[in-house]
């Protein structure tokens, strides 16, 4: 359960210690990639809780979302349209939806467990 | 099965963590790139070389003084000489020699409709002094005020103050000492500041002089941000 958090920490430490910097022009791509990956991650957590998780869908979704988002931002820059805003909007809405759904699922589980405990205790 | 899933999540969170850290670093400390051209670099190199040359010369004079101090029994004379030299360099003594006399006076043509001209604008005085320094001026006095390294040139209620003294008399005389008065005169007659003065209805004349006297700085020097060095025994 704690493994993903450790992974996150390791990733952050790795990123900070290597000191890699992206050129200024590409920061928007990276930020959108981060957003896309967060969206996929929360989607995965939600699917895991709903017991509809599929590894292949998750992994392909992760990479294709990142590439799609960065590609969209790139296209936007070259067309002179802020297309990355579309990606930000779409991912943002989905991120919130996913988090809300995760919260509901967790609350449901928690109340179920409580009920079980109450019926088992007397 | 569950273990595999956790591994996948771990890998994904690691990647996310890495990306977040990189993004954080990028936005936190933008890399300041050196965008100077070869020309600018050369200029800087030349300036640094000049500075080095000055330092070397300074070192030579200091060493010479040290030698004098070590060889002569009369230390007082040497010290006094050094102090006098420093005073002269700081602008605390009256100096004379060959130089250029610049006179700034109002200039009206028949179509002039503005009000009276009371003073030379401070930014033009500053510009003039900068140009004089660029073209090799050694000592400068504006009016009766000696320009030293701390001289303030300000504008207060439309009147230019130099060393906190009002500069309202015309013609405003600028006395400049230089090694080559003829050349400085020619530089000044073609300088940009002449043009700028014309926009303000002022004109200047410059004349090379064989003997010109620049007064001493008559106020007490205020030295800030400096402290005597305590010699280690």
Interface residues (C-beta under 8 A of the other chain):
Chain A: X1 X3 X4 X5 X6 X7 X8 X9 X10 X11 X12 X13 X14 X15 X16 X19 X20 X21 X22 X24 X27 X30 X31 X33 X34 X37 X38 X40 X41 X44 X45 X48 X53 X55 X58 X59 X62
Chain B: X4 X5 X6 X7 X8 X9 X10 X11 X12 X13 X14 X15 X16 X17 X18 X19 X20 X21 X22 X23 X24 X25 X26 X27 X29 X30 X31
